[in-house]
Amino acid sequence: MKAVIYARYSSDSQREESIEGQIRECTAFAEKNGITILKHYIDRAFSAKTDM
């Protein structure tokens, strides 16, 4: 099986290490289950905020 890893953080309270941790966990899961990771997608988005 083949897969991609999508990692993101969406707020100021999360840090770049959050992305690395997500990739590490997903990679470990893939290795344990015979899944080949084809690519990493990283999204450093920010959550929507309201003007209220």
TAKANOR-V651565 format. One record per residue. N is the residue number from 1. PHI is phi as a letter, one per 40 degrees, with the letter a starting at -180 (none if undefined). Layout:
N | PHI
N | PHI
This chain:
1 | none
2 | b
3 | a
4 | b
5 | b
6 | b
7 | b
8 | a
9 | b
10 | b
11 | a
12 | c
13 | c
14 | c
15 | b
16 | d
17 | c
18 | c
19 | c
20 | c
21 | c
22 | c
23 | c
24 | c
25 | c
26 | c
27 | c
28 | c
29 | c
30 | c
31 | c
32 | c
33 | b
34 | g
35 | b
36 | c
37 | c
38 | c
39 | a
40 | b
41 | b
42 | b
43 | b
44 | c
45 | c
46 | b
47 | c
48 | c
49 | b
50 | b
51 | c
52 | c
